[in-house]
Amino acid sequence: MTIKALRDQRNAKALEARNLLDPATTKFTKEISAKVDEIYAEIDLLDSQIDRLEKQAKIDGERDRDDTNRETQDRINASLTPDQREHASKYRNAFRSFLIHGERGISQDESLILRTGRPQAAQSGQQGNGAAGGYLVPTGFGAELIEALKSFGGMRDVANVIQTAGGNPFPYPTVDETGQEGEIVAESTPATSQDITFGTIQIGAFKFSSKIFTVPIELLMDQGPGMDVEAYIRKAAATRIARAQNRYFTVGTGTAQPRGIVTAAAAGKVGAAGQTTTVLPDDIIDLIHSVDPAYRGMPNVGFMFHDTTLRALKKIKDNQNRPLWLPGDYSKKEPDTFNAYPYTINQHMPVMAANAKSMIFGDMHEYMIRDILEVTLFRFDDSAFMSKGQIGFLAWARADGNLMTAGAPVAYYQNSAT
């Protein structure tokens, strides 16, 4: 069965459940409650089938990858002068030759091009690092790697992501206007003043490593029309870097690493004694209302939690035995909701346990992720790898993340300590 057919089935089941839960059309009874639970079990089964087929489709083809890569490269080329475009093309070809043949297998002209650097890098006085075994990746390669980072984790789905050419730290201005308001002024009476208090949050660029990963030499030797070695290496690097970044953007301490959104969130609600692995409907309401209405009205407001937490939340019902989780409609691009708000699954969120900050709620777009487009790739073909018939690669990418506001746009629910 196709993904579309399964989605159509899910839409039909979701509509049936929503109709049964609509108090304007249906009187909620024990029989209706049991029917809704049965429909939700069918939706869970359909979701698992859809998820497996989508993963397989991604493995089988990544069908739109080539078109996406060409579009990305076209956008980059459009911003360059003719001379820069020519140099960029030569740089890409030289870089691909370096990936396949290594430092000793490229021509002098290719080596010179790589050492000169990309057009953008040359403008900023930065050059390749061939003497140390690595080079700045072509601009298109770096942009595609960063694009690939979106596929992992959850933070990049909701955060405000910016990209900069260099990695110098810069102060970001912040202001919290939620407590400010105007006044009524009598005739001929001067208005009072209340200056806006600005703050700053520093955002820098931490260095993330893919760790060294290996590629069989056969893969590099047997290059053909159906094999894109750059895409293979980019995917391997992106997967590792993305998972590391998502972890720190979620729970990073802010000391020698990004400050994660959970760490930066304000205290919203702490579960009562005994709630080490549970959350109650009243806790959810308290968590929602711990965030100022000014932020609750933003388009990116919602929940974030681990998938195991979602499993528990799907079982929570209100005082009329109606579930708080409601399936969305694929055809209308309506997301599933919990207590009428959308949610994001993030596998680096803490699971429910004693003292765990297992849920956050608020305007996630106030979290900023800064990517540095200059990505460096190293190639290793020494005896430690060649004795196993492998070539080693290592990518370095720089990024930072922080909650960039002086207010409290995001709050957490914390499970009880005992």
C-alpha positions in Angstrom: 0.0 0.0 0.0 1.3 3.5 -0.9 2.1 6.2 1.6 -0.7 8.3 0.2 -3.2 5.5 0.7 -2.2 5.1 4.3 -2.4 8.8 4.9 -5.9 8.9 3.4 -6.9 6.1 5.8 -5.3 8.0 8.7 -7.2 11.2 7.7 -10.5 9.3 7.6 -9.8 7.8 11.1 -8.7 11.2 12.4 -11.9 12.9 11.1 -14.0 10.1 12.7 -12.3 10.6 16.1 -12.7 14.4 15.9 -16.4 14.1 15.2 -16.9 11.7 18.1 -15.0 14.2 20.4 -17.0 17.2 19.2 -19.4 18.1 22.0 -21.6 20.1 19.6 -22.5 16.9 17.7 -21.9 14.0 19.9 -22.8 13.2 23.5 -19.7 11.7 25.1 -20.4 8.3 26.7 -18.4 5.3 27.8 -19.2 3.6 24.5 -17.9 6.7 22.6 -14.8 6.8 24.8 -14.1 3.1 24.0 -14.6 3.8 20.3 -12.2 6.7 20.3 -9.6 4.6 22.1 -10.1 1.9 19.4 -9.6 4.5 16.6 -6.5 5.9 18.2 -5.0 2.4 18.3 -5.7 2.1 14.6 -4.1 5.6 14.0 -1.0 4.5 15.9 -0.7 1.4 13.7 -1.1 3.5 10.5 1.5 6.0 11.8 4.0 3.2 12.3 3.4 1.9 8.8 3.7 5.5 7.3 6.9 6.1 9.2 8.5 2.9 8.0 7.5 3.6 4.4 8.8 7.1 4.6 12.1 5.9 6.0 12.4 3.3 3.3 11.7 5.9 0.6 14.4 8.1 1.9 16.9 5.2 2.0 15.9 4.0 -1.5 16.1 7.2 -3.3 16.3 10.6 -1.6 14.6 11.2 -4.9 14.7 15.0 -4.9 18.3 15.2 -3.7 19.8 16.0 -7.1 17.2 18.6 -7.9 17.6 20.2 -4.5 21.4 20.3 -4.8 21.2 21.9 -8.3 18.8 24.5 -7.0 21.1 25.2 -4.1 24.1 25.6 -6.4 22.1 27.8 -8.8 21.2 30.2 -5.9 24.9 30.3 -4.9 26.1 30.9 -8.5 23.6 33.7 -9.0 25.3 35.7 -6.2 28.7 35.4 -7.7 30.5 37.4 -10.4 31.4 35.5 -13.6 35.0 35.2 -12.4 33.9 33.9 -9.1 31.6 31.4 -10.7 34.4 30.0 -12.8 36.7 29.8 -9.8 33.9 28.1 -7.8 33.4 25.5 -10.5 37.1 24.7 -10.6 37.2 24.6 -6.8 34.3 22.0 -6.7 36.0 19.8 -9.3 39.3 20.0 -7.4 37.6 19.2 -4.1 35.9 16.2 -5.6 39.3 15.0 -6.9 40.7 15.5 -3.5 37.9 13.4 -1.9 38.6 10.5 -4.4 42.3 10.6 -4.8 43.6 12.4 -1.8 46.3 15.1 -1.4 48.9 13.1 -3.3 46.6 12.2 -6.1 45.6 15.7 -7.3 47.4 17.9 -9.8 49.4 20.9 -8.9 46.7 23.2 -10.4 44.1 21.5 -8.3 46.2 21.8 -5.2 46.8 25.5 -5.9 43.1 26.1 -6.4 42.2 24.4 -3.1 44.9 26.3 -1.2 43.7 29.6 -2.7 40.3 28.9 -1.2 36.7 29.4 -2.3 35.7 32.8 -3.8 33.9 33.8 -0.6 36.7 32.6 1.6 39.3 34.4 -0.5 37.5 37.6 -0.1 37.6 37.3 3.7 41.3 36.4 3.7 40.7 32.7 4.6 42.3 29.9 2.6 42.4 26.2 2.5 44.4 24.2 5.0 46.0 21.5 2.7 49.2 21.3 4.7 47.2 19.9 7.6 45.2 17.5 5.4 41.9 19.4 5.1 40.2 22.0 3.0 37.2 24.3 3.2 34.3 22.5 1.5 32.8 24.1 -1.5 30.0 26.6 -0.6 27.3 24.3 -2.1 28.6 21.3 -0.2 28.5 23.3 3.1 25.0 24.7 2.4 23.7 21.2 1.5 25.3 19.8 4.7 23.6 22.4 6.8 20.3 21.8 4.9 20.7 18.1 5.8 21.0 18.9 9.5 17.3 19.8 9.5 16.5 16.1 9.2 17.7 15.2 12.6 16.4 16.0 16.1 13.7 18.6 16.2 15.3 21.8 17.3 15.9 23.1 13.7 12.2 22.5 13.0 11.2 25.3 15.4 14.2 27.5 16.1 15.2 30.7 14.3 18.2 29.5 12.2 20.7 32.1 10.8 23.8 31.6 8.8 27.0 33.7 8.8 30.2 33.5 6.8 32.5 34.0 9.8 32.4 32.8 13.4 33.3 35.9 15.4 31.1 36.2 18.5 28.6 39.0 18.4 26.2 40.5 21.0 22.5 40.1 20.2 20.2 42.7 21.6 17.3 41.6 23.8 14.3 43.3 25.4 11.3 42.1 27.4 8.3 44.3 26.8 5.7 42.1 28.5 5.7 44.2 31.6 5.6 47.6 29.9 2.4 49.6 29.2 1.3 53.1 28.5 -0.8 55.5 30.5 -3.7 57.9 30.5 -2.6 61.5 30.6 -4.8 64.4 31.7 -5.1 67.5 29.6 -2.0 69.8 29.7 -0.1 67.2 31.7 3.2 65.9 30.5 3.7 62.2 29.7 6.0 60.3 31.9 8.9 58.3 30.5 9.8 54.7 30.8 12.9 53.7 28.9 13.1 50.3 27.4 15.8 48.2 29.1 17.9 46.5 26.6 20.1 43.5 27.3 22.6 41.5 25.2 23.2 37.8 24.8 26.4 36.7 23.2 26.3 34.1 20.5 29.4 32.5 19.2 30.5 29.4 17.3 31.4 26.2 19.0 33.4 23.6 17.0 31.6 20.4 16.3 33.3 17.3 15.0 31.8 14.4 13.0 34.4 12.1 14.6 36.5 10.2 12.1 34.4 7.9 9.8 35.7 5.6 7.2 34.8 4.9 3.5 35.8 1.7 1.7 38.4 2.4 -0.9 36.3 0.5 -3.4 33.6 3.1 -3.1 36.1 5.8 -4.1 37.7 3.7 -6.8 34.5 2.5 -8.5 33.1 5.9 -9.2 30.3 5.9 -11.8 27.2 7.8 -12.9 25.1 6.3 -10.1 27.5 7.1 -7.3 27.9 10.5 -5.7 30.8 10.3 -3.3 30.2 13.9 -2.1 26.6 13.1 -1.2 27.7 9.9 0.6 30.4 11.7 2.7 28.1 14.7 3.3 25.3 12.5 4.6 27.7 10.6 7.0 29.1 13.9 8.3 25.7 15.6 8.6 24.2 12.7 10.5 26.9 12.8 13.2 27.1 16.6 13.5 23.4 17.0 13.5 22.8 14.6 16.4 25.5 16.2 18.4 24.2 19.7 17.8 20.6 18.8 18.5 21.6 17.4 21.9 23.4 20.5 22.9 20.7 22.8 21.5 18.3 20.9 23.7 20.1 20.3 27.0 23.5 22.1 26.6 24.7 23.7 29.9 25.9 27.0 28.3 29.3 26.5 29.7 31.9 25.7 27.0 28.9 24.5 24.9 25.6 26.0 23.6 22.9 26.8 26.1 20.1 24.4 25.3 16.4 25.4 25.3 15.6 23.2 28.3 18.5 24.8 30.3 17.3 28.3 29.2 13.6 27.7 29.9 11.9 29.2 32.9 10.3 27.1 35.7 6.8 26.4 34.7 5.3 23.6 36.8 6.8 21.0 39.1 4.9 17.8 39.6 3.6 16.9 43.0 5.2 14.2 45.1 4.8 10.8 43.5 4.8 12.2 39.9 8.3 11.1 39.0 7.0 9.5 35.7 3.6 11.2 35.2 2.0 14.5 34.4 -1.6 15.5 35.2 -4.1 17.5 33.1 -3.9 20.3 35.7 -0.1 20.4 35.4 -0.5 20.9 31.7 -2.8 23.9 32.2 -0.4 25.4 34.8 2.5 24.9 32.4 0.7 26.6 29.6 -0.3 29.6 31.7 3.2 30.0 33.2 4.1 31.5 29.8 3.0 35.1 29.2 0.0 35.4 26.8 2.1 37.6 24.6 4.2 34.6 23.7 1.3 32.1 23.8 -0.2 34.0 20.8 2.9 33.6 18.6 2.6 31.3 15.6 5.5 29.0 16.7 4.1 28.3 20.2 3.8 24.6 21.2 5.1 21.7 23.2 8.3 19.8 22.9 9.0 16.3 24.4 10.5 12.9 23.9 8.5 10.2 21.9 8.1 8.1 25.1 6.5 11.1 26.7 4.1 11.4 23.8 3.1 7.8 24.4 2.1 8.7 28.0 0.4 11.9 27.0 -1.8 10.1 24.5 -3.4 8.3 27.5 -4.2 11.5 29.4 -7.9 12.4 29.4 -9.9 15.3 30.8 -12.5 15.1 33.5 -15.1 14.0 30.9 -12.8 11.2 29.7 -11.9 12.9 26.4 -8.3 12.5 25.3 -6.1 15.6 25.2 -4.3 14.3 22.2 -6.1 14.9 18.9 -5.0 13.6 15.4 -4.4 16.2 12.7 -5.4 16.1 9.0 -2.6 15.4 6.6 -4.6 16.7 3.6 -5.0 20.1 5.2 -1.4 20.0 6.7 -2.9 20.3 10.2 -0.6 18.8 12.8 -1.5 16.5 15.6 -2.1 18.5 18.7 -1.9 18.0 22.5 -4.3 20.1 24.5 -5.0 22.1 21.3 -1.3 23.0 20.7 1.1 21.5 18.2 4.1 19.6 19.5 7.6 18.7 18.3 9.2 15.3 19.0 12.8 15.7 20.1 14.7 12.5 21.1 17.2 14.5 23.1 14.5 15.8 25.5 14.8 14.1 28.9 12.3 11.2 29.4 10.0 11.4 32.4 12.0 10.5 35.5 12.7 11.9 39.0 13.6 15.7 38.6 13.5 15.5 34.8 12.5 18.5 32.9 10.5 16.3 30.5 8.3 18.9 28.7 8.7 22.4 27.5 6.1 24.8 26.2 6.2 28.2 24.6 7.5 30.2 21.6 10.3 28.0 20.3 11.2 30.5 17.6 12.8 32.6 20.3 15.7 30.1 20.3 18.4 31.0 17.8 20.7 28.6 16.0 23.7 30.2 14.3 25.5 28.2 11.6 28.9 29.1 10.3 29.0 28.2 6.6 32.8 27.5 6.5 32.9 23.7 7.0 36.3 21.9 6.8 36.8 18.4 5.7 39.9 16.3 6.3 41.0 13.1 4.5 43.2 10.4 6.0 44.9 7.7 4.0 47.7 6.6 6.3 48.5 3.0 7.1 46.1 2.8 10.0 43.3 3.1 7.5 44.8 1.7 4.3 45.7 -1.6 6.1 41.9 -2.1 6.4 41.2 -1.0 2.9 39.6 2.3 4.1 39.9 6.0 3.8 39.2 8.2 6.8 37.3 11.5 6.8 36.6 14.1 9.4 34.4 17.1 9.2 34.4 20.2 11.4 31.4 22.6 11.6 30.8 25.5 13.9 27.5 26.6 15.4 26.0 28.0 18.5 22.5 28.2 20.0 20.7 30.2 22.8 17.4 31.5 23.8 17.6 35.0 22.6 15.2 37.0 24.7 15.2 38.8 28.0 11.7 37.5 28.8 10.5 33.9 29.5 9.0 32.7 26.2 9.5 29.0 27.1 8.8 27.2 30.3 9.4 23.6 31.5 7.4 20.9 33.4 9.6 19.1 35.8 8.8 15.7 37.3 8.7 15.4 41.0 12.0 14.4 42.8 10.2 11.7 44.8 
